[in-house]
Every structure is written in C-alpha cells, then in structure tokens.
Amino acid sequence: MVLPAVMARRGSSSDDPVEFELNVTQEQINPDCSDYNGNAVLVNQQLPGPAITVTQGDYVRITVRNFLPALSHPVSNVSGAGLNDVTIHFHGIRQYGSVDADGVPFLTQHPIPPGAEYVHQFRVINQAGTYFYHAHVGLQEQTVFGPFIIHEANGPSEKYDDERIISLSEWWHVSRASLEEYFLGPQFEFIPEAQSVLINGRTVHSIGNPSSPSCEGYSIINVERGRTYRLRVIGASTFRTLGFGIAHHNLTIIEVDGEPIKPYSVPFLEVAPGQRFSVLLHTTQPLNDYTIGTNRRWAEDVSRGSNGMAILRYHKREPRRRRSSISKRQVQTQGKGAVVTRLPHNQPHFPVAETPQWVWSNLEPLHGVDPVVYRPASRTVKLRATDQKMPDGSTRWFINDVSFVEPSTPILMDLAKHTRRPPSIFTPTAAKTSNGYDPYLGTYPLQYFEIVDFVLQSTHIPGEPCRSHPWHTHGHSHWEIAYGTGEYDEARDGSIRNIPNPLQKDVTLVYPRSDPAEDIHGNGTLATDQVGCGWSKIRILAVRCRSDNPGIWAMHCHNAPHMLMGMMLILEEAPDLISIPSSMRPK
C-alpha cells in the first residue's frame, strides 16, 4: 500500500481550512541499523511522521485514518482501547472551543478502530511555536509522532536565516504489545532502557558497526557556515529525559513549549518527554562535521551513555535566501549522499553532576510574566503520586489513591446526551474535604476562570530511587511557581515562590528531591512506607493553571509507561460551558 505524504490544501480565505491527512499503518522497520527488525505503527509510512506546518490563526482540518490490521481476537491494554485502535493528540495545542479535537480515548472521542477515520477540526488561537502530535493509545507514541509547527502571523521575534526540526525518540528491540503486557502484568519490575535513542528516526545501534544491510546511518543536519539557524528540538521520547548537545556549539534558548524566551545560552539542553525547545545555533566553526549527541538524565543505576547521535554537517555559504522562501516550507535536513555510519571524533560534553531545576530559574518570558501568577489562587490541590503492588502481582500508579482507568464511554458524549450529572464538590464543606476530587464523576472539576494551584508530589520508599516525572496538562499551559524537597506541607510551604519569572509551558518536570530527615524514623530506621521526595507547584509543581478553557482535559505523567499504569487524571472544566459539536449530539 502506497500512501501519500502529509497533504495540505489551503483554502482561499482565512475561514477555509488547511487540510492534512494522517494515515496510520503497520510497517517493519530497522531504524537503528541493528539485527532487530520490528513491526511498528507509523504515520504516512514515516518515522517521525510528516511535519504539519500552519500559521497562527489558521483553521485546521486533519483526517486520521486507521489502516492497521483488524485483530481476530482483540487485545485490550489498560482499558477499552484495543491494541490496534488509534487516537492522535495534538500536544500543546489548547483547543479553545474544540475539545473534541484533543484526541484522548474515552475522554473526548471513541478510539478509531481499524478501517475507520476521525476528523479533527480546530483553529490555532493565540499560539505559535514548536508542538507535535502523537498517539494516545497504549505505547503507540513510541513511533506515532510528528512535528506540529505554528508560525507567527507577523513573523518571528528573533532573526535567523533558516530552521531545522530535531525529534528525539526511543526504540526498543521488543514489540509494543510485549512491552504493554510487561508493564501491566505481574512480571513488571522496572522500566527497561530503550536499546536505542533516535534522532529524526535514525541512529546506529552499535556505534560504527551497523548490522543491517538496509542501514540508513545517522541523520545528517545540513547547515551553511556563517548562518544562524533555529533548531526546533522535540522531546518525543517515551520514557527517558535526555541531554542534547552539539560538539563545539552553544545553544541559545528562545522558546519553551511555545513560550518565547529572552535569549539564554546553554551548553546543552535537558529535554523531558513532551518538552519542546527552540534554540538559535550560530554556525561559526570551521567547515567540518560535528557530532550531535544525547545522554540519559536522571537515570538511576543505568549508564548515562546513549547511542542517540546525529551529524551537523557544515557547507560553504551560499547566496542569502529571502525570509519569505523559508518561513512556510518544510526544511529537508537529511543528506542525500552516502550513508554515514561513523561519527566525527568531536563529541558534545555533558556534565556528570545533575542539578535539579537545571536552568529553569534563569529563563524569562520574552514579553514579561503573566499577571495571573501574582493573583491569589482560589484553592490548592495536592496530587500525590504513589506506585503500589496489586493483588494480582501487577503494579499500578495512583494519584491520591486513585489509579486512572478510562471511562467506558467518552465523557464528552455523556455530556452531549445529558446523562452526566454536574460536579458536587463546590460546596464549602466538600471543597475542603475532597482535595478537589469528585469520586462520583472520577474527575477534578474546575470552575470557569478559577485559578487553581496544583502541587505535584513525588514519592518513594526510602532506599529506593525517587523518579522524575514530566507532568503534562491538556487544554492549558501552566506556570510553575515553586518547587521543594521532600513532602509538601501547605502550612510550611504554601507561601514559597522560588521561581523568579514563571514561564507558561505545558510540561513540567518534577525533579527528585529527597529529604533525608523524612526518609528516617525517629529511631533511626528507614521508613518502609512511601514518603515525599520532591514537589513542584503549577499554578500546577505546584503549577498554576488558569481555568479559562471549558473542556474535559487529561493531566498526566508524560512518561508513557507511568501513564499506561494509571498516572493520569481528568480535569472537568466548566462542563455546562463546553462547546459540543453537533455530530455528538443525539439525533
């Protein structure tokens, strides 16, 4: 079956949609030149999937078609979605007035079965920058992802000559179904490291020693000397936070998760699953090849080394192109010459020591801090994540003692049919005792324009590692306003504001920060129950989330195995104001 690359048809007016087609198929691939050829789910037969490129304010229509084989004996993962059912989520797109386009199974739609399709329609409102799309069923996102780039309507605020897209992902030498079975079954012990880290869908598993005759080698990022490039770096990894750097080059951060940043130079990036950065790269070095490298960050008891490599290749400077010639096109980054399976001798340097919060406290929004950060919150909701062994021997993640299981029917459809009762937690007594959770609805209801601080609390059993967790909010960006060590205590920690210039972003990494005093009982023995080991506050770590977008929104750890194992919750925001498409309403 030959399928088209991403197809875009632009209408004649701003109200006509820009149309794209994403066709999901199963292919056999060997992206890391190893002796393992695996079946993988791909978009338009590509890894990564094709880039979707639009302009701020565009109306977008994306048709997702599921060409995966129908299974004679359907296999379910954590809930009702079958192994070959599909949904596509547009990560970071806030979906104002279009919650039905968010792509979360059993929240906003039924999963798409083999042979069916789903049409996402939405307008890109008040957003520009680097985003991506990915599957939201099981672990399909390991290979089902692609860039989603929104260009500024009036041109970028920073000057550069051209741009390149760099996607970071992981590849296991085992089938997706086997991985899901392992994570959800009684044999689970820990998340295994991926055999390879891929840059733009490629690497060489055994450095300098490819095993496959079909090896495509390392990705080549072509640049001209004496130029300034915008690199859009997308954290499409499934599990691991990765360091990213380029030999003999600094990187100047200008965007995080769609938020323009005052230029800030770093020797390397720390990219958690779901995070995106734009950095400026100044090609001032001699004509040569330079190694683009990755390493594992916040990894316990495993090698920090990574085979996720690519090559930055300098070329002589050509006559300058006009800005209009590069603003809308998809940039071809792969070299068309000989396959390269050996790296330059130069290598990027990553510090051995890891610093919680990395450089986040040094970054500043280009246009100033949003005033909502300084307003009082309506309430604070603490989300305490724990992992527990179940009676059947399997392991599940819990948020406030609730492990997420998807509803049997999409919540949005229940609202359309008026079969869902309104939230009951907004009485003074219920609000104080519920910690924000409505057990009947199975959601955390929010009122329209309510400002809520969420404390993202990590835990561990003393003596065992404290895990980092990249929390992602659908439907909203948020502001991380504080962080701390050990267990969050509202009386002690509620007034802490230790992030000078909070950024608007949609992924916040909660760093491991154990407090030795909390790990040990008064008699000097290690605690045996789970204790706090670091928190973040977002207005949600605690982070601040402004409730200004009615909808049914997922909020979850973007470590995909953790999400699969239950580390997810639902924000039910102003359900009486949700815009429900006519196609979902009863006939």
N, C-alpha and C positions, 0 to 999 in steps of 0.2 A: 504494500500500500504506500503510495507516494502522496504525502500531504504537503500543503503549501506552508511556506514560512509565514510568520505573522503578517496578516493582511490588514492594511489600514486604508480606509476610504473616508476622505474628508468631505463633509457636506459643503454647500455653497454659502451657508450663513453660520453664525455662532450657535444657533439653536439646532442645527443639523448635527447628528452625532459623528464622532470619529469612531470608526468601526474596526474591531480586531477579532480574529478567530484564534482560539487556543484549542488544539486538538491533542487529546491525551491518549498515548499509545504505549504498548509494551515493546521494548526493544532489548536486544542483547548487546551489551557494551563492555568495553575494557578501557576505562578512562585513565588508568594508571600504569599501562604497559606491563602488567603483571601476568601471571599464569592463571588468573581468575577471570572468566567471562561470565558476567551475571546478567539476569533479566532485570530490567529497570523500567520504571514508569517515566516517560519523558513527555515534554510539551513540544509539539511540532517536530518530533524526532531530533531534538537538540538538547545538549547539556552545556551550559544553562539554557533554559528556554529563551525564545526571542525577546528582545527588548521592546517594551511598549513605551512610546515616546509621545507625550502630549504637551499642551501649553496650558498654563493656569487659566481657569475659566472654561476649558473645553467640556463639552458634553460627550461622554464616552459610552459606547456600547460594545461589550465584549461577550462573544458567544463561546462558551466552553462546551466542547463535545467529548464524550467519553467513548473512546474506541477500544477500551480494554476488553479482554475476553470475559464473557459471562461464565460464571462458575457453576458446574452442575450441582456441587454441594457448597453453597455459600459459606464462607468463613467470616465470622464477625470478630472485631477487635474488642475494645473496651465497652462498646455499646452496640447500637443497632446498625452502624455503618458497616457494610460488607467490605471484604478485603479489596475488591476492585471497584467499589463506589468511590466517587471523587467529589471534592469541592475545592474551589480556588478562593483564597483570601488575598485581598489587596492590602498588604501590610503597611500601616502608617496612614492610609487614606481614611479620613474621618467619616466619610459617607454621610454628610449632612443631608437629612431628609431622604436617605436611600439605604436604610439599614438592611433591606432585603438583598443588597448587593455585597454584604460583608463576607459571605462565603463560609459561614461556620455551620457545620451539620447539626440539625435539630435545635439550633437557636434561631437562625434566620432562613433556613431552607431545608428541604429534604436533600440528602446526598444524591448525586447524579449517578444512577445505575448504568452499567454498560449498555451502549446503544442509545442513550438519551443525551440531552443537552440542557443547558441553563443559560439564560441571557442576563448579564449584569449590566444595568444602566445607571449611570450616576454622573453628576457634574463635579469637576475638580474645583472646589471652592476654597479660596484663601490659603492655598498650599502650593509650594514649589520646592523642588529639591530631589533628593535621591530616595526612592522607595523600591519595593519589589513585591512580586506576587509569589505565592507558594501554596501547595496543597495543605488542607487542614483535616485530613483523614489519616489516622494511624501515623506511620513514619514515611508516608509518601513524599513529604517535603525534602527527604534526602536527595531526590533527583528531580522533583517537580517544583521548579522555581525559575524566575527570570526577572530582570530589571524592570522597574516602572519609573520612568524619568519624567518629571514635570518641569518644563522650562518656564522661567519667569516671563510674564506677559510683556514687561518692559525691558527685558534683557537682564543679565546677571549683574549683581552689585560689584563683584570682583572681576578684574580684567584678566583674561587668559586667552591663549591662542587656539586651543583645541581641548578636547576632553577624551578620556578613556574610562571604560567601566571594568572594574575588577571584582569578581564574585568569588567568595571563599566558601567552600563546602567540604563535606566529608564523604568518604566512600568505604563501606565495609565489604569484606570478602565473604559475605553470607547473605542469603536472601532476606528481603524485607519481611516476609511472612515469618521466617525463622527468628528474626530479631524481635518482632512483636510478640511472638509466642514466648520467647525467653523473658522479656521484660514483664509480661503479665502472668507468668507461670511460677510454680513453686521452686524452680531451679534458679531463680534470679539471685545473684549475689552482689554484683556491681555492674556499672555500665562499661563495657569494653571499649578501649580506644579504637577508633577507626584505623584500618590498615593504611589509608592514605588521606591526606588533605589535598584538595584540588583547588587550583587557581584557574578560573574560567573553564572549569570542567576537565582539567588535564593535570597530570604530573607524571613522574616516573617513580614507580614504587621502590625499586632498588636503584638508588642513585647511580647513574652511569652504566646500568646493567639491565636494559629492558628485556623482558621475557617474551613479549608478544610481537609477531611479525607485522601486525597491523598498528604498531605503536605510532602515535602522533607526536610523541615527545612533549616537551614543555611548551606552555603558552608563551608566545612572543608578544610583548607590548612594544610597538614601534613608535619612536619619537624622533624629532629633529633636534639637533643641538641648538642651544640659544633660544629656546621657546619656553613658554610657561603653559603647563597642562593642568587641567582639573581632572584628578583621579576620583572617580566615584567608587568607593570601596563598600561592598555589600556583605554583611555578615550572614550568609545563608547556611552557616554550619548548623548541624543538628544537635550537637551536644557541647562541644568544647569552645571556650573562649580562646581566641588566637591572638598572638602578637603578629604584627605585619610591618615589614620594613623593607627598604631598598638600599643596597650597598652604596656607600658614599653619597647618599642623598638624605637631607632632612625633608620633612613633610609639614606643610603649613595648613592647619585645620581651618576651614572656612564654613563648614556646615556639619551639623549633627542631627540626624533624623528629620531633615527638612528645615531645621532652625539655622538661619545664618548666624555665624560666629565671628567675632572680631579675630582677625588672623592671629594664630598662635602656632609657633613652630615646635615640632617634636621630632625626636629621632626615630620613633616607631609609634604605631597605633596599638591599642588594646581593644579588640573587636569581639564583643559578646554576640551570641546568636540573636539575630534580629536587628542588631545595630547597623547604622549606615553612617559613613563619613564622606565628606568631600574635602580633599586636600589639594593644595597647589604644589606642583612639582616643577622646579626650575632646572632645566637641563643644561647645566653649566660645566659638566665634567667633560673630559676628553672623549672623542669618538671611541666607543667600546661597547661591550655587553656588560650588564650589571645584574647581579642576582637579586631577584625579588624573593623574599623568604618569609616564612611563618614559624612560630613556635607555640607550644602549648602553655597557656597561662592558667594559674590557679588549679593546677593538677597535683593531686596527692599520690605519691608512691608510683608515679609513672615518669618515663623520660620526657623532658621538656622538648626534646628534638622533634622535628617534623619534616616530612618529605614534601610538604606543600611548597613548591618552588616554581618560579617562572623567570623569564628573562626580559629585562628592559634593554632594548636594542637602539642605540643611537644611529641616526643617519645624518648626512650633511643637510644643512638648512636649505630649504627651497624657497622660492619667492613667496612672500606672505599672502595668505588667503584672506579674503574679506570675512568679517564676523558672520555675515548672513549665510555663508556657504557651510558653516559648521554648526549653527545654532539648532537645527532641526534634524540633522541626519544622524543615523546610527553609525558610529565610528567603527571601522574594521580594525581590530587590534592584532589579529593573528597574522604572522608572517606566512607567505605562500612559497617560501623557498624550501630548502632541505629540512628534514625533521631533525630537531636538536634534542639529544638525549644526555648531553653533558653540560655541566654548569660552568660559568666563569669561576676563577679562583677567588674573586672578591665575594664577600658574604656580608649580609646585614648583621649588626650586633644587637643582641637583646640582653639586658641586664639580668643577672641571675636572681637578684633580690626582687620581690614583688611588693608593690606599695598599694595598700587598699586606697581606693578612690583615685588611683592613677593621677591624671592631671585635671580631673573634673572641676575641682575648686578654682582652677586658674582660668577656666573658659568663661567668656562673657557673651551674652546675646548681642548681636550687631546693633539692634535697634532698642536696646535697653531692656531691663527686666519688666515683665508684665506686672501691672499694679495688683493683680489678683493675688500675687504672692504675699503681699503685705496686709491683706484683709484678714479678719478673723475667720476661722473655719466654723461651719455650723456644728460639726462634730468630728471626732476622731474614731476611726475603725481600725482595730488591730487585727492583722491577718497572720496567724501563727502557723507556720508550715512544719509538719512532722511526717516522718515515714514510719509505717507500722507493718509488722507481720500479721497476715490474716490467718484465720483458722485453717484454710486450705494450703498454707505454706507460702502463698504469694505475698508480694509486698505492694502496698499502696501508699500514695502520698495523700495527706489530709490538710485541709485549711480549716482551722478552728474545729477540728474533729469531724469534718465532713469531707469525704473523698468524692470528687466530681464524677458523676455518671450522667451521660447525656439524656435528655428527656426522650420519651417515646415518640412524641410528635413535636414539630418545630413550635417554639413558643410564639413566634410571630404569627403563625397560622391560628393558634389558640386565641390570640388577641383579635385576629380578624373575624373569628367566629363568635366572639364574645363569650367564650367558655372559660375564661380565666378571671379569677376574682382579683380585685385591687389589693395592693400591699396593705398590711395591717400593722406595720411597725412604727408608724408615725404618731402614735400617742406618746405623751411624755414618759409614761412608765415603760412601754415597750422599747422605746428608743434607748433608754438607759440600760435595760437588761438584755437586749438581744445582740449587742455588739454589731448591729446593722443587718443581721441575717434574718430573713423570713423563712422559717422552716417549712411552711406550707407551700410556698412558691419555689423554694430551693434557690433563691436569689438574694442579692443585696440591693434592695430598692433605693433609688435616689430620686429626690425631688428636683423639679426644674430650677436651674440656676443655683442649686445648692452647692456650697463649697465644702468638700469633704477631705480630710487628711486621712490617708491610709498608711498605716505602719506595716511594712513588710518585714516580718520577723522570721529569721532563720534559726534552726535548732540543730543540735547534735547530741549524741551520747558521749560524755567526756571520755577521752581516749581514742575516739574515732574522729575522722576528718569532719570539718564543717564545710559544707558545699556552698559554692557561689550559685546564685540564682538570678538569671536575667528576666525580670518581670516586664510583660508587655501588656499595654492597655489598648483594646479595640475602641474605635469611636471617639477617642480622646488622645491628645497628647497630655502630658502631665509635667509637673515641676518637682524635682527632688529638692527638698528644702532642708533636710537634716539626715544625719546618719549617726550610728553609735555602736558601742561594744556590748556584747552580752545580751541581756534581756531588756527590752524597752519597758520602762515604768513611767506611766503618764505623769505622776506627781513629780518625779525627779527629772524626766527628760522632755516633758511636753513643751517647754519653752525654748528648747535648743534650736538654734538656727545657725548652723555652721557651714552652710554653702553660701558664699558671698553673693553670687549672681546666678540664681537658679535658671536653668535652661528649660525651654519647652521641648520635650522629647517623648517618644512612645516606648522606649525600653530603658529600664534602669537596672543595672547590675548590683545586687546586694552582695557585698564582699564579705568573706568570712572574717569575723572579728570576735574570737572567743575571749571571755573574761575568766582568767584562771581562778579568781575568787568565787565565781559562780559555779565552776566545774567541781569544786571540792566541798564536801560536807564539813560541818564544824569539827568532826572528829578526825579530819584529815584524810578520809577515804574519798575516792572518786564517786561522784553522783552516778546512779545507774539509770535514772530517767532522763528524758531529753530536756536539755537546758538551752537557753538562748545563746546564740553565737554570732550576733550581728544583726543590725536592722537598718532600714532606710525608710525615710518618710517622704511619700509623694502626696504633696498636695496634688500622690500615692507614695517609699522607704521610710520615713513616711513621705509619700508623693501627694501633691495637691492636684486634685482633679476637679475641674470646673464642670458642673453638671449642666451643660448648655446644649446637649445634643440628644433628644429623646431617642431611645432605642433599646435593643437587647444586645448588650455588649459583653464579649468574653474578656476576661482578665486572667492571665496565666503565666507560668514559668515558660520561657521560650527554649528551655532545654527540653527537646521533644520527648525523650523518654519519661521525664518527670511529668509533663503534661499528659501523656498517654496513661500514666499510672495514677492520675487523679489530681494533679496540682493545677487546678483551674477553678474559676468561679464565674458567676454571671452577675453583671450589673444591670438591673432593670430600671431604666431611667424614664421617669415621667410617662408611663405606658399609655395614659389617656391622650398624650400628645403625639404618639408615634405615627408617622406617615406610612400607611399600609397600602401597597399597590392594589389596584382593582383586581388584578389576576388572582390575588389571595383571598378576596372576599367571597362569601357564599353567593352562589348564583340565585 
